[in-house]
Amino acid sequence: MITKITGVLNRVLDEEVRLQVGALEYQVLVPEYIRRRVQGSLGRETTFFTSHYFDGNPMQGRVVPRLIGFTSEAELDFFDLFCTVDKVGTRKALKALVRPVKEIANAIQRQDAKWLTTLPGVGAATAEQIVATLKRKVTKYALSAQPSEPAADGSPAPAPSVVVDGNVIEDAYQALMTLGHSPVEARNRLDRVLTGGRTFASVEDVLKEIYNKGQ
């Protein structure tokens, strides 16, 4: 299984990119927000973190292996998580991700089903199912660093990173909510203490840092 691929970006099409790796050109399916991010990098070496899936109907005797690509492992992890929602398959998830992962994760975390219905192919029932399934699982993506736009010379933006274990982030977020903070306040407080890139071993360490600094 190919988990990461690096090559020269030859073409950026509507739903895919073409990557030249040696003598071979690979087709990599990408969601819309990734397509926008890399479209200024034509002719440059680009890396995608990838996953495989099989497209087609085995009953009809035609199944085609496809590569799906993202510019960071965290985004690929979120995509895999998104696909665990009932009735959200690979193709539907690819179509839906027109906004950056951080924005979608924020909407899920604040249980904003109405906002989620603005994503292509996501109706009201699906939006509610996404919230119900993922609302306690997306905190680390909501707090991850937002990738910068490509530089003026077309060089790709750096990939985001998550600086604290996801379970610690999730538990700290829930603890802040229990203490009476709104979802927005809880996220903002966590954002401020995580900005410096410091790691925390436990929820207690996170809360101590927040309240010692008056965050």
C-alpha positions as CSV (number, residue, x, y, z in Angstrom):
1,M,0.0,0.0,0.0
2,I,1.3,3.4,-0.9
3,T,1.1,5.7,2.1
4,K,3.1,8.7,0.8
5,I,4.2,9.8,-2.7
6,T,6.5,12.6,-3.8
7,G,6.9,13.8,-7.3
8,V,6.6,16.7,-9.7
9,L,3.1,18.1,-10.0
10,N,2.3,17.8,-13.7
11,R,-1.4,18.7,-13.8
12,V,-4.2,19.9,-11.5
13,L,-7.6,18.8,-12.8
14,D,-11.2,19.2,-11.4
15,E,-11.0,16.2,-8.9
16,E,-7.5,14.9,-9.2
17,V,-3.8,15.8,-9.7
18,R,-1.2,14.1,-11.8
19,L,2.1,13.4,-10.2
20,Q,5.3,12.5,-12.1
21,V,7.4,10.0,-10.2
22,G,10.4,8.9,-12.3
23,A,9.0,7.5,-15.6
24,L,5.5,7.1,-14.2
25,E,2.6,9.5,-13.8
26,Y,0.3,8.8,-11.0
27,Q,-3.4,9.9,-10.7
28,V,-4.2,11.1,-7.2
29,L,-7.7,12.0,-6.3
30,V,-8.0,15.1,-4.0
31,P,-10.8,17.0,-2.4
32,E,-11.5,20.6,-3.6
33,Y,-9.7,22.4,-0.8
34,I,-6.5,20.4,-1.5
35,R,-6.8,21.1,-5.2
36,R,-7.0,24.9,-4.4
37,R,-4.0,24.6,-2.1
38,V,-1.7,23.0,-4.6
39,Q,-2.8,24.5,-7.9
40,G,0.0,27.1,-7.6
41,S,2.6,24.4,-7.4
42,L,2.6,23.1,-10.9
43,G,6.1,21.9,-12.0
44,R,7.3,21.7,-8.4
45,E,8.0,18.6,-6.2
46,T,5.0,17.9,-4.0
47,T,4.3,15.3,-1.4
48,F,0.9,13.7,-0.8
49,F,-0.1,11.4,2.1
50,T,-2.2,8.8,0.5
51,S,-4.8,6.1,1.0
52,H,-6.1,3.4,-1.4
53,Y,-9.7,2.5,-2.2
54,F,-11.3,0.4,-4.9
55,D,-13.7,2.1,-7.2
56,G,-16.3,0.1,-9.2
57,N,-18.7,-2.8,-8.9
58,P,-17.1,-6.2,-8.3
59,M,-20.4,-7.8,-9.5
60,Q,-19.8,-6.2,-12.9
61,G,-16.2,-7.4,-13.1
62,R,-14.5,-4.0,-13.1
63,V,-12.8,-2.6,-10.0
64,V,-10.2,0.1,-10.3
65,P,-7.6,0.9,-7.5
66,R,-7.5,4.7,-6.7
67,L,-5.1,6.8,-4.7
68,I,-6.5,9.6,-2.5
69,G,-4.1,12.3,-1.4
70,F,-3.7,15.0,1.3
71,T,-0.9,17.3,2.1
72,S,-0.6,16.2,5.8
73,E,-1.1,13.0,7.8
74,A,-3.6,14.8,10.1
75,E,-5.9,15.6,7.1
76,L,-5.7,12.0,5.9
77,D,-6.6,10.8,9.4
78,F,-9.6,13.2,9.5
79,F,-10.8,11.9,6.1
80,D,-10.6,8.3,7.3
81,L,-12.6,9.3,10.4
82,F,-15.2,11.2,8.3
83,C,-15.7,8.0,6.2
84,T,-16.7,6.1,9.3
85,V,-20.0,8.0,9.5
86,D,-22.9,5.8,8.4
87,K,-23.8,6.3,4.7
88,V,-20.7,8.5,4.1
89,G,-18.5,6.6,1.7
90,T,-15.2,7.5,0.1
91,R,-16.6,9.3,-2.9
92,K,-19.2,11.3,-0.8
93,A,-16.5,12.3,1.6
94,L,-14.2,13.5,-1.2
95,K,-17.0,15.6,-2.7
96,A,-17.9,17.0,0.7
97,L,-14.5,18.3,1.8
98,V,-14.5,21.6,0.0
99,R,-13.5,23.5,3.2
100,P,-10.3,22.9,5.2
101,V,-10.4,20.2,7.8
102,K,-10.1,22.7,10.7
103,E,-13.3,24.5,9.7
104,I,-15.3,21.2,9.2
105,A,-14.0,19.9,12.6
106,N,-15.0,23.1,14.3
107,A,-18.5,22.9,12.9
108,I,-18.8,19.3,14.1
109,Q,-17.5,20.1,17.5
110,R,-19.9,23.0,18.0
111,Q,-22.7,20.7,16.7
112,D,-23.6,23.0,13.8
113,A,-25.5,20.7,11.6
114,K,-26.8,23.6,9.6
115,W,-23.3,24.7,8.6
116,L,-22.5,21.1,7.6
117,T,-25.4,21.1,5.1
118,T,-23.5,23.7,3.1
119,L,-21.0,21.0,2.1
120,P,-21.8,19.3,-1.2
121,G,-23.9,16.1,-0.9
122,V,-24.5,16.6,2.9
123,G,-28.2,16.8,3.6
124,A,-29.9,17.5,7.0
125,A,-30.1,13.9,8.1
126,T,-26.4,13.2,7.1
127,A,-25.3,16.4,8.9
128,E,-27.0,15.2,12.1
129,Q,-25.4,11.8,11.8
130,I,-21.9,13.4,11.3
131,V,-22.4,15.4,14.5
132,A,-23.7,12.4,16.5
133,T,-20.9,10.2,15.3
134,L,-17.9,12.5,15.4
135,K,-18.6,15.3,17.9
136,R,-16.3,13.8,20.6
137,K,-13.6,12.7,18.2
138,V,-12.6,15.9,16.3
139,T,-11.1,18.2,18.9
140,K,-7.5,17.6,17.8
141,Y,-8.4,18.5,14.2
142,A,-10.3,21.6,15.3
143,L,-7.3,22.8,17.2
144,S,-4.6,21.8,14.7
145,A,-2.7,24.6,13.0
146,Q,-4.4,26.0,9.9
147,P,-2.1,25.5,6.8
148,S,-0.9,28.8,5.2
149,E,-1.8,29.7,1.7
150,P,1.0,28.9,-0.9
151,A,3.7,31.5,-1.1
152,A,3.6,34.1,-3.9
153,D,6.3,32.1,-5.8
154,G,4.0,29.1,-5.8
155,S,5.9,27.1,-3.2
156,P,3.6,24.8,-1.2
157,A,2.5,25.7,2.3
158,P,3.8,23.8,5.2
159,A,1.7,21.0,6.5
160,P,-0.1,21.4,9.8
161,S,0.8,19.5,12.9
162,V,-1.0,18.5,16.1
163,V,1.1,19.3,19.1
164,V,-0.7,17.3,21.9
165,D,-2.1,13.8,22.0
166,G,-5.7,13.9,20.7
167,N,-7.1,12.2,23.8
168,V,-5.6,14.8,26.1
169,I,-7.0,17.6,23.9
170,E,-10.4,16.0,23.8
171,D,-10.6,15.4,27.6
172,A,-9.3,18.9,28.3
173,Y,-12.0,20.4,26.1
174,Q,-14.7,18.3,27.8
175,A,-13.3,19.4,31.2
176,L,-13.5,23.1,30.3
177,M,-17.1,22.6,29.1
178,T,-17.9,20.9,32.4
179,L,-16.4,23.9,34.2
180,G,-19.0,26.1,32.5
181,H,-17.1,27.4,29.4
182,S,-18.9,27.6,26.1
183,P,-17.6,25.6,23.1
184,V,-16.0,28.7,21.7
185,E,-14.4,29.7,25.0
186,A,-13.0,26.2,25.5
187,R,-11.5,26.1,22.0
188,N,-10.0,29.6,22.4
189,R,-8.4,28.8,25.8
190,L,-6.9,25.6,24.4
191,D,-5.7,27.4,21.3
192,R,-3.8,30.0,23.4
193,V,-1.9,27.5,25.6
194,L,-1.0,25.2,22.6
195,T,0.3,28.1,20.4
196,G,3.8,27.8,21.7
197,G,4.1,24.1,20.7
198,R,4.5,22.8,24.2
199,T,3.3,19.3,24.8
200,F,1.2,18.2,27.8
201,A,1.1,14.8,29.4
202,S,-2.3,15.0,31.0
203,V,-5.5,17.0,31.2
204,E,-4.4,18.3,34.6
205,D,-1.3,19.9,33.1
206,V,-3.4,21.6,30.4
207,L,-5.9,23.0,32.9
208,K,-3.1,24.2,35.2
209,E,-1.4,26.0,32.3
210,I,-4.7,27.7,31.3
211,Y,-5.6,28.9,34.7
212,N,-2.1,29.8,35.9
213,K,-1.7,32.1,32.9
214,G,-5.3,33.4,33.2
215,Q,-6.0,32.2,29.7
